[in-house]
Each structure stands twice: as C-alpha cells, then as structure tokens.
Amino acid sequence: MSTFGIYKQTEKSRLQGGLLLGEIVKNLTSITTQNPKQRLKLMMLSAHDTTVAALQASLNVFNGIQPPYASCHIFELHKDDQGAYTVSMFYRNNTELYPLPLPGCALDCPLEDFRTLTKPSISEDRDQECQLPITANGEVIIGLAVSGCLLLVIVAVLLAVLLAVVCRQTDPTRARGYHQVINEGES
C-alpha cells in the first residue's frame, strides 16, 4: 500500500504498471499477425518486485503482498482450432504457480476481450497525463549539471580535509607520544 496507496490508485497504476502492460498487450497483438514460421515462441522480461506489483496493480489482480524474489507473472497466448486467440495469466510466487484470471474474464480470456478490459489501465500518453512540459529535457540537463557540480565541490572539500589530517599526522616537527615534562628548576 505504501507504493500504490489508496488515493488515486487507478491513476497511479496506469502511470506505473500501465506502461509495461501496454507493451505486453502490443506484443501479444503483434504475434497474431506474424508469419507462423517466424512467430515468436517465447518472450521473457526481467523486472524488480515493484515492477511486478505495478503490473499486477494495473491489471487489478495485485493481492497487496510484495512479490518475493524470483516470482513472475506469466502471460500465455493460445490459438484454438478455429483460429481464435486467448490469453491466460499465471502468477508464480516462491512456492506455487497460481492461475490468475483477469477480472471480468475467464482464465482463457479472448484476446479482444483482454485488450478491451486492459485498455483503461494503459496510458496512451504518459507525459501528457503526468503533465510534463515538453522542455523537461533541458531542465533535467541543467539539474544534473548543478547536482554534478555540487557533488564535485563536496568531494573536493572531503579530499582537502583528508589531506590536512594525513599531513598533520606525518608532520616531523610535531612531537608524538608521551613526553617528559620538565618541572621548573629541573634540568
């Protein structure tokens, strides 16, 4: 909940997991139009746990539990004898493989229904929805340049302090260790 929260959850999931979901739907759709001899048999994408959770949130199948290490969300595209395509989803956590039907559809969801049901979760123009200005690239470059200069100054100051400490410790005129204290009148 700390990642996706309850406030504007649908909007956030569109802007986070919706981008990946859009690519997956696009790839599933493009496979159906490819030459059968050149058709992809398998496509694998690697992601962090937060990306898997964001994808599941955009599909409205996220259970609220952080995906464990090496978990995966699987999409299978099948073609039946009549030539119709269906999409099945599965989730493998660290113990088992669970069937994961898309809300509003059966486990073997017709591709067109899958596309229709996921369309509201896919952002068409993320920059527009996030209200990012077109000139953001120039601002990012300036921000990075200023941050880089500040980092350089901090490193230079730290090196100067380190050098001063080392020089002070190796100064031959500075006495080290215990010294005999001479009282007045003693030689």
N, C-alpha and C positions, 0 to 999 in steps of 0.2 A: 504494500500500500504506500510505502514511502516513495517508491519510484513513480507509480502511476496515480496515486491518490484517489480521492473520490470526487474532487472538484474538476469538472470538465474532462472526465476520464475518456469519453469518446473522442473528443478533440485531440487530446494528448496521444491516444493510441493511433489515431490517423497520422499524426506527425512523427511518431516514433516507429512503431512496427508496420504502419501502413506503407511505408516506402519499400520495405522488404517484401511485404505481401504483394504489392503492385508488380514487382519484378517476378515473383513466383507465378502469379496469375498470367503475366505476359509470356513467361517461358512455357507454361502448360499450354497456353493457347497456340503458341508458335509451333510446338511439337506436332499439333494436329494437322498442320498444313505442310509439314516437311515430307519429302520423298521417303517412303517407308524404308528404303535401303540405306538412307543417310540419317535416319531418325535417331536421336539420342536415346540411349537405353537407361542412362543414369546421370543425374546431376547432383553434386553434393556441394553444400555451402557450409562453411565453418563459422561459428559465432560464439559470443560470450553468453553467459547465462542471462544477462539483462536483455540481450537481443532476442533470445528465445522467448523470454517472458513478454517482451514488447510485441513480438509477432503473435503470440497467443492472445494477448490483450486485444489486438486489432481484429482477431478472429472471434473474440468473445468466448474463448474457451480456457482462459487463464484461471487456474484454481487458487491463485493467491499465494502459492508456495514457491519460493525461489527454486528454479530448476537446478538440480545437483550437477556436479561435474560430470561430463561425458553424456549428459542427457541429449535427446534430439527430438525434433518434430519432423515427422515424415509425411510427405505428400506422395501418393501413388496415382498415376494416371492409367486408366484401363480403357480398352476398346472392346466392346461386346461384338457379337456375331453380326448385328445389324449395322455396325459402324458407329454407334453412339459412344461418346467418351464419358467416363465418370471419374470423379476424384474421391479418393479415400484418404483420411488423415489418421495418423497414429502418433502417440507420444511415448517415448521410452525414457523413463527416469533411470535411476541407478539399479532398479530391480526388475521391472517388467515392461512389456510393450502393451499399451492400452489403446483400444480403438477410440477415436476422438471425432465423433460426428460434428459437423458444422451445425450450429443452432439453426433450425428451420429446414433442415435437410436430413436425409438418411445417411448412413455411413458411406454408402456408394452414391455420392451426390452427382447428378448430371452436371457436366462441365458448364453448361449455360446457366444452370441454377446456381452453381458455385460462383460464377462470375457475377451474377446479379446480386447474390447475398453478400459478397465481399466488396462490391463497388462502393458502398458508403464508407467503408473503412480505408479506402485508398485515396490518398491525396493526389489530385491532378497537378497542382502547382504549389509545392511546399513553401517556396519563397513568398508567394502571394499570400498564402494562409498565415504564414508567420509574420507577415508584413515587413519583410526585409527589404530595405532600399536597394535599388539596382546598383548604386555606387558603393555598396558594402565592401567590395574587394579593395578599394583604395583605403577605406577606413581600417580594414583588417591589416593591411600592409603597414600603415602608419602605426597602429597599435603594436604590431610585432617589432617594428624598428625601435620604438620608445622602450618597450619591455627589454629588448636586447641590449640597448644602451645602459639601462638601469642595472641589468644583470652584470654587464661588463664593469661598471663602477663598483658594484658590491664585491666582485671578485678581486678587483684591484685593491680595494681597501683591506680585504681579508689577507691578501698576499703581503701588503705593506705591514700589517700588524704581525703576521707570522715572521716576516723577515726581521722586524725590530726585536721580537722575542728571541730569535735564534742568535742575532748579533749580540744581544745583551748577555746571553749565556756564554758566548765564546770570547768575550772581551778579556784579553790577557791582563789588563790593568785592574780589573775588578777582582777583589780577593774572594776566594772560595772557602767554604767550610768553616771550621772553628778557628778563631784567632786568639792569640794570647793577649789578654788585656793587661796593660801596664798601668799600675797604680802610680799615683804621684809619689815621687821620692824613690821609686824603684827604677832600676836600670834594666 
